[in-house]
Amino acid sequence: MIDFWANGCPACVEKMPKVNRLQQMFRKDLTVLLIGYNDYQYDRHIKKMYLQIQDRLHLQMLAAFDSVLLRRWNAYSLPHIYLIDPMGVVYTITPGVDLDSAKIRQLIDGKKPSFQLYGYTRKYDWQHPLLINNNGGPDTGFVYRSLLTRYVDEDPIWWNDIGNYIEKNKTGFQITGASLSKLYQYAYFGKVNWGLNDTFYSKVSPELDLEISDSSDFKKIDFKTLNLFNYSLFVPPGKANVNYLMQVLQRELKNYFGYEASIENREMPCWLLQLRKDTTVLFKPTKSTRSFYEDAMGMQIDSGQLAELIFGLSDFCPLDRLTIYDETGINYPIDIEFKAFLTDFNEVQQELHNHGLELVRGKKWMKTIVIRDPAP
């Protein structure tokens, strides 16, 4: 019988007289070895304590003091008793609550008595992450989980607003293939995409303002770099609301990357779609049926919205990834036959000119996520 104990375990000390009696009763057939958990390399306090207990309780058992074996055998729940047969095979591992002379006698006689096991049946390896590779149970056995991983090429790219994801699963959200900039947008705005009909449009910047010494983590990247991440956050259903999940992600980004982040009003670069000052072009619709068609060679908008032209330009035209904002004041249906190779900026500008429009670089004051280096 190998009996692990520690000086901070009252139950371990309380059962020592019972174990001592079993040792004396079956001294010819049973060897008891007490192993006190000596958790500091040069700490002899537990040995001194045991000698005092031994003298007071008149214990007559082998005793050793070690930490290696306890860790190797994962004997962290105390009392922790191993019963081992003469061939060196572990018969059972028990806290010893129902350990008595009758069961020891059955063991000696070659019978197979049952012993109370620990209240848990899962085996944990404390040196490895829980709930991975069935360490402590299936990987779905968590109550709360926040997981950040690097994106790899084989992963799908999938983004969704936090609110939309909660409506479907009720307990959290997750995204794959997101840049660090997008992670911060999720953390502070709850989403990463908003169009002309969104309340964020022209009021919230889709770009971050970086005031950091090294911006390599935020560089414009392709999907083959390591600057993309997968993030998964699941919490108890009662906590699964947008604000709480955003707050958790804010803390996680601070913990992992260390940057200071805040939302401030900043004047941010953008593209402005404007009417030419000399324009005489009228956009009033002539078609009775609304339709929209777009490909790389142009667009056809019948009785539609100017927003459709902006969406098409944003899809194809190389604009340094800056957002286009509508400053034409046109809020009525229009007809436009837009004939240009949409990936050629000069050709796009010429066709806009033909329609009395122009794209100009500008700035707009918007709510912006500002990233700073951590305070020294």
Legacy VTK file of the C-alpha trace (Angstrom):
# vtk DataFile Version 3.0
C-alpha trace
ASCII
DATASET POLYDATA
POINTS 376 float
0.000 0.000 0.000
1.493 3.323 -1.118
-0.215 6.147 0.743
0.472 9.696 -0.516
-0.185 12.494 1.960
0.698 16.134 2.587
1.059 18.302 5.660
-1.874 20.450 4.546
-4.287 17.497 4.309
-6.264 16.903 7.552
-7.930 13.752 6.144
-4.499 12.257 5.482
-3.461 12.686 9.105
-6.825 11.480 10.446
-6.559 8.121 8.668
-2.977 7.385 9.741
-4.045 5.435 12.887
-6.341 3.214 10.788
-3.634 2.522 8.223
-1.187 1.815 11.056
-3.564 -0.761 12.543
-3.859 -2.487 9.157
-0.082 -2.599 8.901
0.231 -4.211 12.306
-2.622 -6.638 11.679
-1.222 -7.848 8.336
2.487 -7.226 8.868
3.417 -10.541 7.173
1.345 -9.913 4.032
1.059 -6.147 3.716
3.675 -3.401 3.478
2.548 0.155 3.931
4.689 2.988 2.584
3.723 6.531 3.498
5.014 9.141 1.030
4.806 12.693 2.303
4.686 15.348 -0.362
7.916 17.300 0.080
6.988 20.149 -2.244
10.204 22.182 -1.765
13.547 20.662 -2.571
15.168 21.544 0.742
12.079 21.748 2.930
12.225 19.268 5.792
9.208 20.588 7.676
6.956 17.699 6.627
9.501 15.179 7.875
9.744 16.976 11.220
5.942 17.085 11.411
5.664 13.371 10.682
8.173 12.466 13.398
6.038 14.381 15.894
2.868 12.608 14.677
4.649 9.251 14.687
5.708 9.738 18.292
2.278 10.897 19.423
0.282 8.163 17.592
2.882 5.415 17.963
2.996 4.780 14.226
5.039 1.879 12.904
5.073 2.289 9.124
7.687 2.956 6.492
7.807 6.630 5.569
9.468 8.576 2.772
9.337 12.191 1.612
9.320 13.006 -2.070
7.671 15.081 -4.804
8.768 13.346 -8.017
6.663 10.215 -7.621
3.531 12.163 -6.677
3.805 14.239 -9.851
4.668 11.263 -12.037
1.633 9.331 -10.798
-0.687 12.396 -10.819
-1.509 11.819 -7.148
-2.724 15.370 -6.519
-6.036 14.490 -4.831
-5.199 13.504 -1.275
-5.460 11.036 0.426
-4.314 9.006 -2.555
-3.724 5.294 -1.949
-2.343 2.784 -4.444
-2.875 -0.918 -3.717
-0.303 -2.952 -5.667
-0.173 -6.748 -5.907
3.011 -8.861 -5.510
3.525 -8.787 -9.293
3.705 -4.979 -9.285
0.271 -4.483 -10.864
-1.913 -1.676 -9.482
-5.113 -3.231 -8.169
-6.900 0.022 -7.397
-6.432 3.703 -6.597
-8.664 4.930 -3.794
-9.034 7.758 -1.260
-9.276 5.027 1.387
-12.683 5.927 2.800
-13.833 2.264 2.874
-10.430 0.732 3.494
-10.776 -1.884 6.279
-9.356 -5.185 7.502
-12.016 -7.296 5.776
-11.115 -5.978 2.340
-7.382 -6.307 2.984
-7.972 -9.940 4.022
-9.901 -10.562 0.761
-7.001 -9.128 -1.215
-4.511 -11.357 0.571
-6.746 -14.364 -0.084
-6.764 -13.610 -3.816
-10.300 -12.250 -3.946
-11.325 -9.012 -5.652
-13.058 -6.607 -3.274
-14.286 -3.283 -4.583
-13.054 0.032 -3.216
-14.537 3.479 -3.398
-12.966 5.444 -6.214
-12.645 9.172 -6.519
-15.761 11.168 -7.273
-14.455 11.845 -10.759
-13.793 9.303 -13.467
-11.824 11.547 -15.796
-8.083 11.422 -15.667
-6.343 14.766 -15.894
-2.759 15.271 -16.912
-2.010 18.581 -15.226
1.053 19.180 -17.369
-1.044 19.463 -20.558
-4.035 21.648 -21.507
-7.383 20.386 -20.239
-10.021 19.088 -22.656
-7.527 18.573 -25.472
-7.019 15.006 -26.714
-9.562 13.905 -24.078
-7.426 15.199 -21.232
-10.096 15.329 -18.525
-12.992 14.699 -20.882
-14.276 15.671 -24.320
-13.287 19.004 -25.798
-16.892 20.212 -25.427
-16.851 19.932 -21.642
-16.046 23.590 -20.894
-18.196 26.250 -19.237
-16.207 29.226 -20.550
-13.610 29.254 -23.313
-11.598 31.955 -25.053
-9.296 30.614 -27.745
-6.897 32.490 -30.045
-4.961 30.580 -32.713
-2.895 31.417 -35.752
-4.667 31.031 -39.063
-3.298 28.409 -41.462
-3.832 28.253 -45.198
-6.243 25.328 -45.049
-8.684 27.086 -42.692
-11.807 28.715 -44.141
-12.161 32.484 -43.994
-15.317 33.308 -42.079
-16.429 36.570 -40.453
-19.760 37.467 -38.910
-21.120 40.182 -36.654
-21.075 39.181 -33.002
-24.798 39.885 -32.694
-25.705 37.722 -35.687
-23.651 34.802 -34.377
-25.225 35.000 -30.900
-28.694 34.822 -32.427
-27.792 31.467 -33.986
-25.902 29.689 -31.174
-26.830 31.715 -28.045
-23.510 31.135 -26.273
-20.746 33.056 -28.052
-19.095 33.716 -31.388
-16.085 32.752 -33.483
-14.278 33.946 -36.581
-11.506 32.609 -38.780
-8.909 34.342 -40.945
-9.173 37.760 -39.267
-6.359 40.298 -39.231
-5.397 41.951 -35.968
-7.162 45.098 -37.161
-10.385 43.148 -37.565
-9.996 41.580 -34.124
-9.859 45.086 -32.669
-12.922 46.093 -34.683
-14.804 43.121 -33.254
-13.609 44.032 -29.759
-14.684 47.685 -29.931
-17.448 47.804 -32.572
-18.790 44.216 -32.625
-18.420 43.877 -36.400
-16.009 44.491 -39.270
-18.187 45.323 -42.285
-20.689 48.113 -42.707
-22.146 49.602 -45.857
-23.974 52.709 -46.944
-27.209 51.721 -45.227
-25.521 50.966 -41.902
-25.669 53.462 -39.040
-21.854 53.157 -38.801
-21.376 54.454 -42.351
-19.434 57.756 -42.417
-19.536 57.875 -38.597
-17.231 54.965 -37.698
-13.879 54.430 -39.391
-13.177 50.980 -40.827
-9.468 51.804 -40.466
-7.402 51.906 -37.269
-5.146 54.821 -36.357
-1.796 53.333 -35.328
0.402 55.325 -32.960
2.913 52.556 -32.337
6.644 52.189 -32.908
6.331 48.873 -34.771
3.203 48.343 -36.874
4.239 44.997 -38.394
1.413 43.184 -36.578
-1.069 45.373 -38.472
0.526 45.362 -41.933
-1.654 44.888 -44.978
-1.353 41.176 -45.545
-2.393 38.335 -47.777
-3.895 35.039 -46.687
-0.557 33.212 -46.726
1.015 35.105 -43.831
0.967 34.482 -40.114
-0.739 37.814 -39.416
-4.188 36.257 -39.531
-5.957 34.693 -36.570
-8.841 32.475 -35.587
-10.758 33.430 -32.459
-13.432 31.520 -30.555
-15.290 32.705 -27.450
-18.017 30.736 -25.687
-19.517 31.686 -22.334
-22.503 30.579 -20.204
-25.760 31.444 -22.021
-26.707 34.079 -19.449
-23.591 36.080 -20.297
-23.821 35.727 -24.080
-24.564 39.308 -25.101
-22.677 41.562 -27.490
-21.314 43.992 -24.897
-19.973 41.273 -22.604
-18.274 39.373 -25.442
-16.712 42.596 -26.720
-15.355 43.365 -23.246
-13.838 39.889 -22.988
-12.158 40.241 -26.384
-10.816 43.674 -25.414
-9.163 42.147 -22.349
-7.805 39.198 -24.330
-6.199 41.471 -26.943
-4.639 43.574 -24.187
-3.346 40.446 -22.424
-1.865 38.882 -25.547
-0.605 41.801 -27.671
-0.160 44.438 -24.965
-1.339 47.452 -26.974
-3.412 50.230 -25.435
-6.614 50.815 -27.395
-9.293 53.501 -27.226
-12.078 54.977 -29.358
-11.501 58.622 -30.298
-12.736 61.115 -32.874
-10.081 61.294 -35.572
-9.847 62.790 -39.059
-9.270 59.710 -41.199
-8.216 59.438 -44.884
-10.832 58.255 -47.359
-12.190 58.718 -50.892
-15.033 61.155 -51.523
-17.461 60.717 -54.430
-18.523 64.222 -55.464
-20.387 66.015 -58.222
-18.081 67.922 -60.533
-18.543 71.636 -60.071
-19.237 72.050 -63.794
-21.531 69.045 -64.056
-24.725 69.295 -66.076
-25.482 65.591 -66.037
-28.908 64.586 -64.790
-29.366 61.183 -63.159
-33.147 61.018 -63.160
-34.299 57.474 -63.995
-35.906 56.638 -67.313
-36.371 52.899 -66.717
-39.501 51.657 -64.984
-37.909 48.424 -63.735
-35.112 48.447 -61.188
-32.040 46.340 -62.046
-28.320 46.164 -61.380
-25.524 44.384 -63.226
-21.796 44.463 -62.521
-18.663 42.790 -63.831
-15.028 43.804 -64.286
-15.908 45.775 -67.446
-18.526 48.022 -65.930
-21.971 48.412 -64.391
-25.545 48.962 -65.497
-27.853 50.585 -62.951
-31.495 51.096 -63.858
-33.749 53.006 -61.484
-31.277 52.175 -58.711
-29.238 53.878 -56.014
-25.909 55.662 -56.252
-24.800 53.343 -53.451
-24.733 50.512 -56.008
-22.141 52.402 -58.026
-20.042 52.883 -54.873
-20.286 49.185 -54.008
-19.125 48.259 -57.504
-16.175 50.621 -57.376
-15.219 49.341 -53.918
-15.270 45.741 -55.163
-12.940 46.221 -58.124
-11.105 49.522 -58.111
-7.634 49.684 -56.406
-8.255 52.459 -53.881
-5.678 51.613 -51.196
-8.490 49.857 -49.363
-9.878 53.206 -48.222
-13.641 53.622 -48.004
-15.633 55.669 -50.524
-18.109 58.142 -49.010
-20.959 59.698 -50.955
-20.972 63.490 -50.912
-23.076 64.039 -54.015
-26.339 64.655 -52.192
-28.131 62.379 -54.694
-30.856 60.586 -52.735
-33.204 59.612 -55.547
-33.262 56.706 -58.059
-30.823 56.975 -60.958
-29.895 55.367 -64.277
-26.188 54.910 -65.097
-24.481 52.896 -67.794
-20.913 52.819 -66.476
-18.430 51.555 -69.092
-14.923 51.171 -67.697
-12.415 48.487 -66.821
-13.071 48.715 -63.087
-9.561 47.708 -62.020
-8.045 50.633 -63.968
-8.260 53.712 -61.740
-7.608 56.204 -64.533
-10.287 54.673 -66.714
-12.724 54.710 -63.794
-11.991 58.382 -63.147
-12.575 59.233 -66.809
-15.928 57.432 -66.843
-16.929 59.164 -63.602
-16.006 62.451 -65.282
-18.249 61.549 -68.200
-21.115 61.205 -65.736
-20.370 64.447 -63.941
-18.725 62.745 -60.986
-15.236 62.480 -59.531
-13.353 60.606 -56.810
-11.108 62.796 -54.678
-8.936 61.990 -51.717
-10.187 63.533 -48.533
-10.653 63.110 -44.811
-13.608 62.674 -42.505
-13.986 62.995 -38.766
-15.109 59.610 -37.438
-15.027 57.426 -34.351
-11.746 55.579 -34.709
-9.913 52.841 -32.822
-6.543 54.297 -31.788
-3.754 51.835 -30.997
-0.801 52.880 -28.826
2.252 51.171 -27.424
1.835 50.007 -23.814
2.815 52.491 -21.156
6.354 51.899 -19.808
LINES 1 377
376 0 1 2 3 4 5 6 7 8 9 10 11 12 13 14 15 16 17 18 19 20 21 22 23 24 25 26 27 28 29 30 31 32 33 34 35 36 37 38 39 40 41 42 43 44 45 46 47 48 49 50 51 52 53 54 55 56 57 58 59 60 61 62 63 64 65 66 67 68 69 70 71 72 73 74 75 76 77 78 79 80 81 82 83 84 85 86 87 88 89 90 91 92 93 94 95 96 97 98 99 100 101 102 103 104 105 106 107 108 109 110 111 112 113 114 115 116 117 118 119 120 121 122 123 124 125 126 127 128 129 130 131 132 133 134 135 136 137 138 139 140 141 142 143 144 145 146 147 148 149 150 151 152 153 154 155 156 157 158 159 160 161 162 163 164 165 166 167 168 169 170 171 172 173 174 175 176 177 178 179 180 181 182 183 184 185 186 187 188 189 190 191 192 193 194 195 196 197 198 199 200 201 202 203 204 205 206 207 208 209 210 211 212 213 214 215 216 217 218 219 220 221 222 223 224 225 226 227 228 229 230 231 232 233 234 235 236 237 238 239 240 241 242 243 244 245 246 247 248 249 250 251 252 253 254 255 256 257 258 259 260 261 262 263 264 265 266 267 268 269 270 271 272 273 274 275 276 277 278 279 280 281 282 283 284 285 286 287 288 289 290 291 292 293 294 295 296 297 298 299 300 301 302 303 304 305 306 307 308 309 310 311 312 313 314 315 316 317 318 319 320 321 322 323 324 325 326 327 328 329 330 331 332 333 334 335 336 337 338 339 340 341 342 343 344 345 346 347 348 349 350 351 352 353 354 355 356 357 358 359 360 361 362 363 364 365 366 367 368 369 370 371 372 373 374 375
